[in-house]
Amino acid sequence: MKFVIQRVTAASCTVEGTVTGAINDGFCVFIGVAENDTRQIADKMIQKLIGMRIFSDENDKINLSLHDINGSLLLISQFTLYANCRKGNRPSFTDAGKPDMANEMYEYIIAECKKKISNVQTGIFGADMKLEIHNDGPFTIILDSNDLAI
């Protein structure tokens, strides 16, 4: 599982002209699911995401979490995080989870995040989404479950 976390001052997702999710201060998170991902892996990734301390405190030190700033989440499914570009110029996406399984994991992540964060917004799985992101910093973190002790 991969999360690309962007600290934002604002972010929104639009599908076919309708805003499906919009937040201010928080994280816009792109979520890639691999075929072998489990709820246990998702739980560890969520724990790391929610605990991420990348907001500035009163001394301008990066020390605060989403809870500390009453931040929001915009969660976006993105199978292209599993693009394999080893051969040729056309990426292969065979490492990404199959749509039914990946959507189930995405919905699980949304539900679990809603238990921990008061404002969780989303895109639409599999849709052609248009995103507007005001990256703060810019500050971007890549979490890969293969790099975490699970």
Z-matrix of the N, CA and C atoms (Angstrom, degrees):
N
C 1 1.442
C 2 1.520 1 107.96
N 3 1.323 2 114.81 1 141.92
C 4 1.453 3 120.28 2 178.52
C 5 1.517 4 109.32 3 -129.54
N 6 1.333 5 114.99 4 136.61
C 7 1.462 6 122.62 5 171.89
C 8 1.527 7 107.00 6 -120.95
N 9 1.319 8 116.78 7 127.09
C 10 1.456 9 121.37 8 168.62
C 11 1.522 10 105.05 9 -105.05
N 12 1.331 11 114.99 10 113.35
C 13 1.470 12 121.90 11 -172.74
C 14 1.522 13 108.42 12 -105.82
N 15 1.322 14 115.67 13 122.21
C 16 1.452 15 120.08 14 176.02
C 17 1.524 16 108.84 15 -115.70
N 18 1.318 17 115.46 16 124.56
C 19 1.467 18 120.49 17 174.49
C 20 1.522 19 106.51 18 -73.78
N 21 1.334 20 116.48 19 126.76
C 22 1.462 21 120.34 20 -174.69
C 23 1.522 22 111.99 21 -130.00
N 24 1.324 23 114.49 22 153.26
C 25 1.466 24 120.77 23 169.06
C 26 1.524 25 109.31 24 -92.35
N 27 1.349 26 116.35 25 -21.04
C 28 1.464 27 122.83 26 174.91
C 29 1.515 28 108.12 27 -164.60
N 30 1.334 29 115.86 28 148.61
C 31 1.460 30 121.70 29 175.35
C 32 1.518 31 108.15 30 -158.48
N 33 1.325 32 115.06 31 145.90
C 34 1.461 33 119.16 32 177.29
C 35 1.515 34 109.96 33 -146.82
N 36 1.327 35 115.13 34 156.43
C 37 1.455 36 123.18 35 178.12
C 38 1.522 37 107.95 36 -125.68
N 39 1.318 38 115.66 37 131.79
C 40 1.461 39 122.10 38 179.02
C 41 1.520 40 108.95 39 -123.88
N 42 1.332 41 116.06 40 134.96
C 43 1.458 42 122.55 41 175.81
C 44 1.525 43 107.17 42 -126.79
N 45 1.331 44 115.63 43 122.13
C 46 1.471 45 122.24 44 179.69
C 47 1.529 46 111.84 45 49.54
N 48 1.325 47 116.22 46 43.64
C 49 1.453 48 121.73 47 175.68
C 50 1.518 49 115.63 48 82.56
N 51 1.324 50 117.99 49 -1.43
C 52 1.460 51 122.00 50 179.95
C 53 1.523 52 110.28 51 -112.02
N 54 1.319 53 116.21 52 129.09
C 55 1.460 54 120.67 53 177.53
C 56 1.527 55 108.04 54 -72.13
N 57 1.336 56 116.04 55 121.54
C 58 1.468 57 120.88 56 179.15
C 59 1.519 58 111.95 57 -95.44
N 60 1.325 59 116.61 58 -20.30
C 61 1.453 60 120.76 59 179.58
C 62 1.512 61 110.25 60 -166.51
N 63 1.317 62 116.42 61 141.80
C 64 1.465 63 121.52 62 177.84
C 65 1.515 64 108.98 63 -150.75
N 66 1.329 65 115.79 64 137.56
C 67 1.465 66 120.85 65 179.37
C 68 1.519 67 110.04 66 -136.16
N 69 1.317 68 114.68 67 163.15
C 70 1.451 69 122.93 68 164.75
C 71 1.523 70 105.52 69 -109.78
N 72 1.288 71 119.40 70 -164.87
C 73 1.459 72 125.51 71 -173.34
C 74 1.534 73 114.83 72 -18.07
N 75 1.310 74 114.56 73 118.43
C 76 1.456 75 120.32 74 178.84
C 77 1.508 76 111.30 75 163.86
N 78 1.340 77 115.17 76 -146.18
C 79 1.461 78 122.24 77 -178.94
C 80 1.517 79 110.39 78 -122.02
N 81 1.320 80 115.45 79 135.14
C 82 1.457 81 121.97 80 163.40
C 83 1.522 82 104.05 81 -98.16
N 84 1.335 83 116.37 82 122.69
C 85 1.459 84 120.66 83 -173.43
C 86 1.523 85 109.87 84 -121.01
N 87 1.330 86 115.70 85 119.95
C 88 1.452 87 121.32 86 173.74
C 89 1.519 88 107.18 87 -91.41
N 90 1.327 89 116.61 88 129.21
C 91 1.463 90 121.99 89 -171.95
C 92 1.522 91 109.88 90 -117.70
N 93 1.330 92 114.80 91 120.09
C 94 1.459 93 120.85 92 174.79
C 95 1.515 94 109.20 93 -112.09
N 96 1.328 95 115.97 94 132.61
C 97 1.464 96 121.89 95 -178.05
C 98 1.527 97 109.01 96 -114.89
N 99 1.327 98 115.83 97 131.66
C 100 1.462 99 122.07 98 176.24
C 101 1.524 100 109.13 99 -98.10
N 102 1.305 101 115.78 100 161.30
C 103 1.466 102 121.65 101 -175.62
C 104 1.529 103 113.16 102 -59.28
N 105 1.332 104 117.71 103 -32.15
C 106 1.468 105 120.55 104 -176.47
C 107 1.528 106 113.41 105 -92.99
N 108 1.328 107 118.69 106 8.85
C 109 1.462 108 120.92 107 -179.34
C 110 1.528 109 111.48 108 -72.42
N 111 1.339 110 114.44 109 148.75
C 112 1.459 111 121.39 110 -178.22
C 113 1.525 112 109.80 111 -129.81
N 114 1.317 113 116.31 112 171.77
C 115 1.467 114 120.40 113 175.61
C 116 1.522 115 110.46 114 -64.44
N 117 1.319 116 117.73 115 -33.65
C 118 1.464 117 120.76 116 177.53
C 119 1.524 118 110.32 117 -61.53
N 120 1.317 119 116.93 118 -42.59
C 121 1.464 120 121.10 119 177.49
C 122 1.525 121 109.22 120 -65.13
N 123 1.332 122 116.95 121 -44.45
C 124 1.467 123 120.83 122 179.13
C 125 1.524 124 110.75 123 -59.38
N 126 1.325 125 117.40 124 -43.22
C 127 1.468 126 121.03 125 -179.71
C 128 1.528 127 111.22 126 -59.53
N 129 1.312 128 116.94 127 -42.51
C 130 1.471 129 121.23 128 179.33
C 131 1.528 130 110.79 129 -66.07
N 132 1.311 131 116.03 130 -40.60
C 133 1.470 132 120.55 131 179.11
C 134 1.529 133 110.49 132 -66.30
N 135 1.323 134 116.92 133 -41.63
C 136 1.469 135 121.29 134 178.46
C 137 1.526 136 110.16 135 -63.21
N 138 1.329 137 116.21 136 -44.51
C 139 1.467 138 120.74 137 178.99
C 140 1.522 139 110.26 138 -57.58
N 141 1.317 140 116.39 139 -44.83
C 142 1.466 141 121.06 140 -179.68
C 143 1.532 142 109.97 141 -66.65
N 144 1.326 143 117.20 142 -42.40
C 145 1.468 144 122.10 143 179.14
C 146 1.525 145 111.36 144 -60.32
N 147 1.311 146 116.92 145 -51.38
C 148 1.465 147 122.02 146 -176.07
C 149 1.533 148 110.89 147 -65.36
N 150 1.320 149 116.88 148 -33.92
C 151 1.458 150 120.95 149 -178.38
C 152 1.522 151 114.62 150 -85.29
N 153 1.345 152 116.61 151 -7.37
C 154 1.460 153 120.97 152 -176.61
C 155 1.531 154 110.57 153 -56.73
N 156 1.329 155 116.14 154 121.02
C 157 1.480 156 121.44 155 -178.26
C 158 1.520 157 108.71 156 -103.82
N 159 1.339 158 115.18 157 88.32
C 160 1.464 159 119.18 158 -177.86
C 161 1.537 160 112.52 159 -130.82
N 162 1.335 161 116.10 160 21.77
C 163 1.457 162 120.49 161 173.60
C 164 1.524 163 108.79 162 -107.02
N 165 1.313 164 116.56 163 147.97
C 166 1.471 165 121.41 164 -176.51
C 167 1.523 166 111.64 165 -77.05
N 168 1.333 167 115.48 166 140.81
C 169 1.469 168 121.29 167 174.89
C 170 1.523 169 109.35 168 -91.13
N 171 1.330 170 116.79 169 -170.73
C 172 1.474 171 121.46 170 -177.07
C 173 1.531 172 112.87 171 -64.10
N 174 1.330 173 117.48 172 -18.48
C 175 1.466 174 121.78 173 177.48
C 176 1.528 175 112.02 174 -99.18
N 177 1.324 176 116.12 175 14.05
C 178 1.462 177 123.59 176 -178.68
C 179 1.526 178 112.12 177 60.79
N 180 1.329 179 115.46 178 29.73
C 181 1.461 180 122.21 179 176.90
C 182 1.532 181 107.79 180 -100.17
N 183 1.309 182 117.61 181 134.78
C 184 1.462 183 121.37 182 179.83
C 185 1.528 184 107.73 183 -72.15
N 186 1.345 185 114.46 184 101.64
C 187 1.454 186 118.81 185 -168.69
C 188 1.527 187 113.71 186 -149.79
N 189 1.334 188 118.68 187 -3.65
C 190 1.463 189 120.60 188 -173.30
C 191 1.526 190 111.83 189 -110.10
N 192 1.336 191 115.22 190 149.08
C 193 1.464 192 122.17 191 179.59
C 194 1.522 193 110.40 192 -101.51
N 195 1.316 194 116.13 193 178.20
C 196 1.468 195 121.45 194 175.14
C 197 1.524 196 111.28 195 -55.48
N 198 1.339 197 116.51 196 -44.19
C 199 1.470 198 120.10 197 179.46
C 200 1.523 199 111.23 198 -60.49
N 201 1.319 200 116.47 199 -41.06
C 202 1.461 201 120.96 200 -177.12
C 203 1.525 202 112.88 201 -62.97
N 204 1.332 203 116.87 202 -31.28
C 205 1.468 204 120.07 203 -178.41
C 206 1.526 205 112.30 204 -106.15
N 207 1.346 206 117.04 205 5.32
C 208 1.468 207 122.15 206 -174.37
C 209 1.528 208 109.39 207 55.21
N 210 1.331 209 115.73 208 47.12
C 211 1.458 210 122.40 209 -175.93
C 212 1.513 211 113.50 210 -80.48
N 213 1.310 212 114.72 211 168.15
C 214 1.462 213 123.41 212 -177.05
C 215 1.527 214 110.62 213 -117.18
N 216 1.334 215 114.74 214 167.04
C 217 1.456 216 121.94 215 176.75
C 218 1.523 217 110.32 216 -124.85
N 219 1.330 218 116.35 217 138.14
C 220 1.453 219 122.68 218 166.50
C 221 1.518 220 105.54 219 -118.20
N 222 1.338 221 116.63 220 112.17
C 223 1.462 222 122.52 221 -174.35
C 224 1.526 223 109.67 222 -103.70
N 225 1.338 224 115.79 223 123.69
C 226 1.454 225 122.44 224 -174.66
C 227 1.532 226 109.40 225 -125.32
N 228 1.330 227 117.21 226 125.15
C 229 1.464 228 119.89 227 176.23
C 230 1.531 229 108.64 228 -75.46
N 231 1.331 230 116.19 229 138.49
C 232 1.461 231 119.31 230 -178.49
C 233 1.526 232 110.60 231 -151.45
N 234 1.336 233 115.64 232 91.07
C 235 1.459 234 120.22 233 -178.50
C 236 1.525 235 112.03 234 -64.47
N 237 1.331 236 117.73 235 -21.04
C 238 1.465 237 120.21 236 -177.78
C 239 1.524 238 113.02 237 -66.86
N 240 1.331 239 117.35 238 -9.90
C 241 1.470 240 119.55 239 174.40
C 242 1.530 241 110.51 240 -64.40
N 243 1.339 242 116.75 241 -18.16
C 244 1.462 243 121.02 242 177.87
C 245 1.529 244 112.45 243 -102.51
N 246 1.320 245 116.69 244 26.61
C 247 1.464 246 120.29 245 176.06
C 248 1.525 247 109.72 246 -64.83
N 249 1.314 248 115.92 247 132.71
C 250 1.458 249 122.32 248 176.06
C 251 1.527 250 106.41 249 -105.80
N 252 1.320 251 115.87 250 115.00
C 253 1.467 252 121.64 251 -175.50
C 254 1.519 253 112.01 252 -112.60
N 255 1.321 254 117.48 253 21.25
C 256 1.462 255 120.60 254 -175.59
C 257 1.525 256 112.50 255 -64.43
N 258 1.345 257 116.52 256 -40.08
C 259 1.468 258 120.26 257 -176.97
C 260 1.520 259 109.91 258 -114.93
N 261 1.303 260 116.04 259 135.27
C 262 1.456 261 121.02 260 173.63
C 263 1.522 262 113.24 261 65.67
N 264 1.320 263 115.29 262 -165.07
C 265 1.458 264 121.43 263 -176.57
C 266 1.518 265 112.89 264 -112.41
N 267 1.314 266 117.10 265 -2.43
C 268 1.455 267 120.53 266 177.79
C 269 1.524 268 108.13 267 -104.87
N 270 1.348 269 117.63 268 115.02
C 271 1.472 270 119.88 269 -177.63
C 272 1.528 271 112.12 270 -63.07
N 273 1.305 272 114.47 271 148.95
C 274 1.456 273 122.28 272 172.46
C 275 1.530 274 107.22 273 -105.07
N 276 1.318 275 116.34 274 143.02
C 277 1.463 276 120.39 275 -178.64
C 278 1.523 277 112.21 276 -116.91
N 279 1.326 278 116.59 277 24.97
C 280 1.460 279 120.61 278 -177.66
C 281 1.527 280 112.77 279 -68.10
N 282 1.339 281 117.90 280 -17.80
C 283 1.466 282 120.52 281 178.97
C 284 1.531 283 112.43 282 -81.01
N 285 1.341 284 116.63 283 -14.40
C 286 1.471 285 120.44 284 179.30
C 287 1.530 286 109.68 285 -75.46
N 288 1.326 287 115.22 286 150.76
C 289 1.463 288 120.29 287 177.87
C 290 1.521 289 110.98 288 -64.70
N 291 1.314 290 116.47 289 148.33
C 292 1.465 291 121.38 290 176.33
C 293 1.528 292 108.81 291 -60.71
N 294 1.333 293 117.93 292 146.75
C 295 1.471 294 120.93 293 -172.17
C 296 1.529 295 115.46 294 -50.87
N 297 1.324 296 119.30 295 -46.51
C 298 1.477 297 120.21 296 -178.04
C 299 1.518 298 111.39 297 -61.87
N 300 1.315 299 116.27 298 -46.72
C 301 1.463 300 121.32 299 -179.09
C 302 1.532 301 110.31 300 -67.17
N 303 1.342 302 117.27 301 -43.50
C 304 1.463 303 121.15 302 -178.44
C 305 1.526 304 110.55 303 -65.13
N 306 1.326 305 117.78 304 -39.92
C 307 1.465 306 120.75 305 177.88
C 308 1.522 307 110.73 306 -64.99
N 309 1.320 308 117.05 307 -39.92
C 310 1.467 309 120.63 308 177.10
C 311 1.531 310 110.80 309 -60.70
N 312 1.341 311 116.77 310 -42.61
C 313 1.467 312 120.70 311 178.69
C 314 1.530 313 110.73 312 -67.01
N 315 1.323 314 117.00 313 -40.56
C 316 1.469 315 122.03 314 178.49
C 317 1.529 316 109.70 315 -60.79
N 318 1.317 317 117.20 316 -46.74
C 319 1.467 318 121.18 317 179.26
C 320 1.528 319 111.09 318 -64.49
N 321 1.326 320 117.19 319 -36.30
C 322 1.464 321 121.10 320 176.33
C 323 1.532 322 110.24 321 -63.66
N 324 1.320 323 116.84 322 -44.83
C 325 1.464 324 121.21 323 179.41
C 326 1.523 325 110.28 324 -61.31
N 327 1.321 326 117.44 325 -43.65
C 328 1.463 327 121.71 326 177.89
C 329 1.525 328 110.08 327 -58.39
N 330 1.323 329 116.36 328 -50.36
C 331 1.474 330 121.30 329 -177.80
C 332 1.524 331 111.26 330 -60.36
N 333 1.321 332 117.66 331 -42.94
C 334 1.459 333 121.14 332 -179.29
C 335 1.529 334 111.52 333 -68.49
N 336 1.318 335 116.94 334 -39.38
C 337 1.470 336 120.03 335 177.89
C 338 1.522 337 111.05 336 -65.10
N 339 1.326 338 117.20 337 -36.42
C 340 1.469 339 120.82 338 179.24
C 341 1.524 340 111.83 339 -65.06
N 342 1.323 341 117.65 340 -24.06
C 343 1.462 342 121.74 341 176.48
C 344 1.537 343 111.28 342 -72.91
N 345 1.337 344 116.38 343 -19.68
C 346 1.459 345 120.63 344 -172.30
C 347 1.535 346 114.18 345 -114.38
N 348 1.329 347 116.48 346 -25.50
C 349 1.469 348 122.23 347 -175.85
C 350 1.529 349 107.86 348 -125.02
N 351 1.345 350 116.49 349 133.59
C 352 1.468 351 119.86 350 -173.35
C 353 1.526 352 113.40 351 -71.57
N 354 1.330 353 119.04 352 -30.57
C 355 1.461 354 120.48 353 -179.17
C 356 1.520 355 109.79 354 -121.51
N 357 1.333 356 115.78 355 102.04
C 358 1.456 357 122.47 356 177.37
C 359 1.526 358 107.52 357 -120.24
N 360 1.313 359 115.70 358 119.59
C 361 1.465 360 122.41 359 178.60
C 362 1.525 361 108.09 360 -113.62
N 363 1.340 362 116.28 361 163.21
C 364 1.461 363 119.28 362 -174.87
C 365 1.523 364 112.20 363 -142.88
N 366 1.318 365 112.51 364 167.53
C 367 1.450 366 121.57 365 165.39
C 368 1.516 367 107.30 366 -93.74
N 369 1.331 368 116.45 367 -159.92
C 370 1.461 369 121.75 368 177.13
C 371 1.518 370 107.73 369 -123.48
N 372 1.310 371 116.16 370 122.66
C 373 1.459 372 121.83 371 -177.26
C 374 1.532 373 109.96 372 -55.17
N 375 1.317 374 115.51 373 129.63
C 376 1.456 375 121.43 374 175.41
C 377 1.515 376 115.68 375 78.18
N 378 1.322 377 117.88 376 -3.47
C 379 1.460 378 120.68 377 -178.10
C 380 1.522 379 110.87 378 -83.80
N 381 1.326 380 115.58 379 162.34
C 382 1.458 381 122.26 380 171.75
C 383 1.520 382 105.94 381 -82.97
N 384 1.322 383 116.44 382 99.81
C 385 1.464 384 122.34 383 -173.68
C 386 1.522 385 110.57 384 -100.38
N 387 1.315 386 115.58 385 141.57
C 388 1.454 387 122.55 386 173.49
C 389 1.522 388 106.57 387 -112.05
N 390 1.332 389 115.92 388 124.22
C 391 1.459 390 119.99 389 -177.00
C 392 1.515 391 111.38 390 -114.34
N 393 1.317 392 114.34 391 141.47
C 394 1.452 393 121.38 392 171.17
C 395 1.520 394 105.79 393 -118.23
N 396 1.334 395 114.76 394 121.33
C 397 1.461 396 119.88 395 -173.70
C 398 1.523 397 109.51 396 -129.17
N 399 1.324 398 115.15 397 126.63
C 400 1.458 399 120.96 398 173.45
C 401 1.529 400 106.32 399 -104.91
N 402 1.324 401 114.56 400 86.04
C 403 1.453 402 121.81 401 -177.03
C 404 1.517 403 108.57 402 -67.16
N 405 1.317 404 116.11 403 129.27
C 406 1.464 405 122.85 404 -176.78
C 407 1.515 406 108.97 405 -96.13
N 408 1.312 407 116.18 406 107.41
C 409 1.464 408 120.03 407 176.87
C 410 1.519 409 112.79 408 135.36
N 411 1.302 410 120.96 409 -69.11
C 412 1.453 411 127.89 410 -6.41
C 413 1.522 412 111.65 411 -66.31
N 414 1.323 413 114.34 412 148.60
C 415 1.456 414 121.32 413 -179.26
C 416 1.522 415 107.64 414 -135.00
N 417 1.333 416 115.17 415 109.44
C 418 1.463 417 121.13 416 -177.65
C 419 1.517 418 109.39 417 -130.73
N 420 1.333 419 115.41 418 131.71
C 421 1.470 420 122.34 419 179.23
C 422 1.529 421 107.90 420 -122.03
N 423 1.325 422 116.67 421 137.51
C 424 1.462 423 120.56 422 174.90
C 425 1.526 424 107.77 423 -109.04
N 426 1.334 425 115.30 424 120.11
C 427 1.465 426 120.87 425 174.03
C 428 1.517 427 108.58 426 -105.55
N 429 1.306 428 116.19 427 125.89
C 430 1.461 429 121.63 428 177.55
C 431 1.523 430 107.16 429 -122.52
N 432 1.316 431 116.75 430 125.75
C 433 1.474 432 120.01 431 -176.45
C 434 1.530 433 110.71 432 -60.51
N 435 1.319 434 117.98 433 -24.85
C 436 1.471 435 120.44 434 177.58
C 437 1.525 436 112.65 435 -67.87
N 438 1.340 437 116.01 436 -18.39
C 439 1.456 438 120.66 437 -179.08
C 440 1.530 439 112.93 438 -98.48
N 441 1.337 440 117.36 439 -5.20
C 442 1.467 441 121.19 440 -177.26
C 443 1.520 442 109.98 441 -102.19
N 444 1.324 443 115.37 442 149.96
C 445 1.467 444 120.40 443 173.12
C 446 1.526 445 107.35 444 -78.55
N 447 1.323 446 116.04 445 109.83
C 448 1.476 447 119.79 446 -175.97
C 449 1.502 448 110.33 447 -112.09
